[in-house]
Amino acid sequence: MTTLVISSQKGGVGKTTVAVNLAYSLARRGWRVLLIDADPQGGVGFSLSEKAREAKGFFNLLDPTNDKDPRSLIISTRLPEFRLMMCGTADLLSGGEEPQDTPELRDQLRSLLSQFSDHDLIIVDTEAGIHGLTRAIMAVADYLLLPQQAEPLSARSMPRLLRHIAALRKELGEDASTPRLAGLLLTMVNGDDPVTGEIESDLRGMLPSELILESRIPRDPTFLNASRAGIPVALLHRKTPEAAESFDTLAAEVEDRIDLAKSSNEQESDEYTRLMD
Amino acid sequence: MSTLDSWIDRDELAEVVGELVKVSGPPPSAPAMEEVPEPEDSEAPINDTTVPLGLEDAEPEVFPVSNEGQEAFSVGLEKSALTETEQGEAPLDIEQTQVTSGECAHSHFPAEETAFERGILEPETDVVEELAEEPPATDISHGAEVFGSVGEGPMAESEIQPPSLDAVSEEAISPFDATSPESILSEAEFGSGETAQDLISPGSAEEISAPEAEAEAEAEAEAEAEAEAPIDFDEPQAYDASAFPAPEEPNPESAISPLRRTAAFQAAEALERARDRAQLGGLLKPAHSPNPPLLDEFDDSVLQNTESVSEEFSPASDVGPMGLESESTTEFESIEVENRQEDLDFTPPPFEPVSLDEEPVPPAPENLAEDISTPPNDAPPSEFEDSGDKVTPEELPMANPPSPTSLRGRLMAYVEHARQKTGAEIVTVTDFQSYPLLPGPTTPAPAHSALRLSHWLGLLTAELQKTRDGVTQIAVDHHHWLCVVAADSAAGGVCASFRLNDPMPDDLARELGAALRATLGEAPKVEAPNPPLPVE
């Protein structure tokens, strides 16, 4: 099981869109993917179902009074490999106050995530900002994927985002093997806009290829239509929309960057060993 | 000047990037970076006779163009070719793109120049004589490694020949990418008027006799000391672009530099690896997680999430086209599909379960009422293995034929059925992205792609004329025909192509198309082959 957290310091960069569509693309490739909505705004649920706001989910599991089996809150979709956990009712948690990034919270998150080990990949969509709960989730994750809007304001804040990541790594100690960086993902790339092109060129020039994904997500009205329809963009039309192909490319690249095949093989090997024992 | 330069402190960014690069990507089991050999003479003394040519020391370390260069660099140099130490110690400042070639020539070898001016360094005759005796082999080695690191990784010395260096430099350097480090690198190594070919040409070197060479070297040194007129790297026409052959069809307005293209090659390789994994079964679900039939209408607003969702999350209401559902309901829905198919008087083709029924599947109930009377599965709804399957070596992907309940198993049954029906030599099943879904011999990809294109055009014609189903087949030579059948579903499309000795009859093609759709769990479509999906 690999945990991939999608986070960014700035809001509106497309985290939820990336989370939903990347999860769907990876599931289509055969990986058992659980998408957890850890954003109190409930973006994932609202992207897929109007009724999602009433479903219990991730935040309910963080509530000390919770007695629900975490696995019972997983919602299956028609693509069997793709499963969801809604954000739940966040206001139940600590009287609505945002949880702080504490060792106890991290332990609780580790324990929680370990219960979903029958998935190949857990994708966690977080709220904007790297603090509190989001920071704790990042601390216990295996990989971080950082959507980065290809626009000037977002690009200027990029160093600060990286500083936060570096600080988190430093806090965890040099020996910590995780979290690792899957990379920055350029989103909302408008190929017709010279400013966007310039920003993309600058960012790719500044950052080594290890830190920035080759794939990029275009700015495309198809995403709005898909969101309105409550489906991943790949399901919008019978013929795969062009915008969806960018997520297929992204899925292939992410799969490679986080070495999903290896971790999955190790997991299957562990299961096999357990069965043999 | 980058638009972000005034906003981003590059020194600080370089420091952070240096830390994060170490923890990017998969854990360091992939040793691509560490395997790059360290050039032996990277610490060569300054009176090394090969130094002035610049080819031997084409390491990033020898290009600290300025002391300000503690930067994130890397516009062009492939980071995978650098060791971590090199990444930390050898930054290239992107702003160096504005340094003139004369400054580059001076700043790259300040010690050598000082020594030369003081008369300590006497490389000229030796170097020229070395060139005359052993023209290219040794001098291009490290330079080629640098180029190789930009492109396809380090080369063995034995592989390096002058033409290959020429080819590599042609591929990697573009005059339209004046800001790339290769341009700086090449300028620094070869001078603005020289090319790698100039330096390694055996003919030119052999023509130089020793006295002439000495005089010529002095002249060169003087010229180098005086330097040429400063070159503005932001102005492509300001320097001799002919030294750097343009790639085919250069696009000056493109934001993607040749080095980004190199990265694109890496991405393509990653895709290729993914494709390979797909061929090994990675595209489909592992055998221990059976794939229940997909529904024909994914926007059918039926939610049966009675077990896994809270009471407030009413399953009867609008849930969106994703159709959130609980695990335990998929069986009901699959039976529902079967009954719907029966209502349409469509009988799926008789699959040949001979080799696939090693894992017996409980017989499906005759009708929905009977199925409802069956108690639901009590297993936790989130277990992928709740069908009882456990992973064994035999069930791992590709080890044995998968369960007939999985999509892969059903596709294999379909192929077997179609092969018996048609006598096709080769049956290729791919998704719409041309990923082969099953192992075994496949139709050549170009032929398959061309056939698919023809198929879609045929469907378009059929859609417009409403005369017949699209049956697409072409003669690939005097003895063989290819016929393609495609089916789409909510989870993706699948193509099957058949290599036959004779054209496939229309009715058989239609039957196979319907069978393939049924294999995917789609209801048979009799009229329009691919009706557009209404989006609300």
Contacts between the chains, C-beta under 8 A, distances in Angstrom:
chain1	res1	chain2	res2	distance
A	28	B	491	6.6
A	28	B	492	5.9
A	29	B	274	7.6
A	29	B	278	7.5
A	29	B	282	7.1
A	29	B	283	5.8
A	30	B	282	5.9
A	30	B	283	5.4
A	30	B	284	5.2
A	30	B	285	5.0
A	30	B	286	7.2
A	32	B	285	7.8
A	32	B	289	6.5
A	32	B	384	5.7
A	48	B	320	5.3
A	48	B	322	4.7
A	48	B	324	7.1
A	49	B	318	7.8
A	49	B	319	4.9
A	49	B	320	4.2
A	49	B	322	6.6
A	49	B	324	5.8
A	50	B	318	5.9
A	50	B	319	7.8
A	50	B	320	6.7
A	51	B	313	5.7
A	51	B	314	6.8
A	51	B	317	6.1
A	51	B	318	6.9
A	51	B	319	5.9
A	52	B	313	7.8
A	54	B	310	7.0
A	54	B	312	4.1
A	54	B	313	5.2
A	55	B	309	5.3
A	55	B	310	5.9
A	55	B	312	7.5
A	55	B	313	4.3
A	56	B	309	7.6
A	56	B	310	4.5
A	56	B	313	7.8
A	69	B	380	7.2
A	71	B	380	5.1
A	71	B	381	7.3
A	71	B	382	4.0
A	71	B	383	7.5
A	72	B	307	7.5
A	72	B	308	5.7
A	72	B	380	7.0
A	72	B	381	6.8
A	72	B	382	7.4
A	73	B	308	6.9
A	73	B	309	7.9
A	74	B	308	6.3
A	74	B	381	6.9
A	74	B	382	4.0
A	75	B	305	6.2
A	75	B	308	5.9
A	75	B	309	6.2
A	75	B	324	5.0
A	75	B	325	7.8
A	75	B	326	7.3
A	76	B	305	7.8
A	76	B	308	7.1
A	76	B	324	7.2
A	76	B	325	5.4
A	76	B	326	5.7
A	76	B	327	4.8
A	76	B	330	7.4
A	76	B	381	6.9
A	76	B	382	7.8
A	77	B	322	5.4
A	77	B	323	6.9
A	77	B	324	6.0
A	77	B	325	6.9
A	78	B	294	6.6
A	78	B	295	5.9
A	78	B	298	5.8
A	78	B	322	6.9
A	78	B	323	4.8
A	78	B	325	6.6
A	78	B	490	6.3
A	78	B	491	7.7
A	79	B	294	7.9
A	79	B	490	7.6
A	79	B	491	5.5
A	80	B	285	7.3
A	80	B	289	7.3
A	80	B	291	5.9
A	80	B	292	6.1
A	80	B	330	7.0
A	80	B	384	7.8
A	81	B	285	6.0
A	81	B	289	7.4
A	83	B	382	7.0
A	84	B	324	7.0
A	116	B	382	7.7
A	118	B	382	7.4
A	118	B	383	6.1
A	118	B	384	5.4
A	118	B	385	7.0
A	119	B	384	7.7
A	152	B	3	6.9
A	152	B	4	7.6
A	155	B	4	5.7
A	155	B	7	7.9
A	156	B	4	6.5
A	156	B	7	4.3
A	156	B	8	6.7
A	158	B	8	7.4
A	159	B	8	5.5
A	159	B	9	7.0
A	159	B	12	6.4
A	159	B	13	4.8
A	159	B	16	6.5
A	162	B	13	7.2
A	162	B	16	4.5
A	162	B	17	6.8
A	162	B	20	6.0
A	163	B	12	7.8
A	163	B	16	5.4
A	165	B	16	8.0
A	165	B	20	6.2
A	166	B	16	4.9
A	166	B	19	4.8
A	166	B	20	5.9
A	169	B	19	6.9
A	169	B	20	7.5
A	169	B	23	6.1
A	170	B	19	7.8
A	177	B	27	6.3
A	179	B	23	7.6
A	180	B	23	4.9
A	180	B	24	6.3
A	180	B	25	6.8
A	180	B	26	7.4
A	180	B	27	7.0
A	181	B	20	5.6
A	181	B	23	5.9
A	181	B	24	4.1
A	181	B	25	7.4
A	182	B	24	7.6
A	182	B	25	7.5
A	183	B	24	6.4
A	183	B	25	7.7
A	195	B	3	7.9
A	197	B	255	4.4
A	198	B	3	5.6
A	198	B	255	7.2
A	199	B	3	7.0
A	199	B	4	7.3
A	200	B	255	6.1
A	201	B	255	4.2
A	202	B	2	4.5
A	202	B	3	6.1
A	202	B	4	4.8
A	203	B	4	7.6
A	204	B	260	6.3
A	205	B	2	7.0
A	205	B	74	7.8
A	205	B	75	4.3
A	205	B	94	5.7
A	205	B	179	7.6
A	206	B	2	7.7
A	206	B	4	7.2
A	206	B	8	7.1
A	206	B	10	7.4
A	206	B	13	6.5
A	206	B	17	7.9
A	206	B	72	5.3
A	206	B	74	8.0
A	206	B	94	7.0
A	207	B	17	6.3
A	207	B	72	6.5
A	207	B	74	7.4
A	208	B	17	6.5
A	208	B	21	5.6
A	208	B	72	7.1
A	208	B	73	7.9
A	208	B	74	4.5
A	208	B	79	3.9
A	208	B	87	7.3
A	209	B	74	7.6
A	209	B	78	6.9
A	209	B	79	5.7
A	209	B	80	7.4
A	209	B	263	5.2
A	209	B	266	7.4
A	210	B	21	5.1
A	210	B	24	4.1
A	210	B	25	5.7
A	210	B	79	5.6
A	210	B	80	7.6
A	211	B	17	6.3
A	211	B	20	6.0
A	211	B	21	6.3
A	211	B	24	5.6
A	214	B	263	5.3
A	214	B	264	6.3
A	214	B	266	7.1
A	214	B	267	4.1
A	215	B	267	7.1
A	225	B	535	6.4
A	229	B	320	7.7
A	229	B	321	6.0
A	229	B	535	5.6
A	229	B	536	6.6
A	230	B	320	3.3
A	230	B	321	5.8
A	230	B	322	6.3
A	231	B	298	7.9
A	231	B	320	7.0
A	231	B	321	4.8
A	231	B	322	5.6
A	232	B	322	7.6
A	235	B	298	6.5
A	235	B	321	6.9
A	235	B	322	7.7
A	235	B	490	6.5
A	236	B	533	7.9
A	236	B	535	6.1
A	237	B	532	7.4
A	237	B	533	5.5
A	237	B	535	7.1
A	238	B	488	5.2
A	238	B	493	7.9
A	238	B	530	6.3
A	238	B	532	7.0
A	238	B	533	4.8
A	239	B	530	8.0
A	240	B	432	6.6
A	248	B	433	6.8
A	249	B	267	7.5
A	249	B	271	7.2
A	252	B	270	6.0
A	252	B	271	4.9
A	252	B	274	4.3
A	253	B	267	6.0
A	253	B	270	5.6
A	253	B	271	7.8
A	255	B	274	6.0
A	256	B	270	4.1
A	256	B	273	6.4
A	256	B	274	6.7
A	257	B	25	5.3
A	257	B	26	6.7
A	258	B	25	7.9
A	258	B	26	6.3
A	259	B	25	8.0
A	259	B	26	3.6
A	259	B	27	7.5
A	259	B	29	8.0
A	259	B	30	7.7
A	261	B	277	5.9
A	261	B	282	6.6
A	262	B	26	7.1
A	262	B	29	7.7
A	268	B	286	7.3
A	268	B	391	5.9
A	268	B	396	6.7
A	271	B	390	7.9
A	271	B	391	4.8
A	272	B	391	5.5
A	272	B	392	7.2
A	272	B	393	6.7
A	272	B	396	7.8
A	275	B	390	5.8
A	275	B	391	6.4
A	275	B	392	6.8
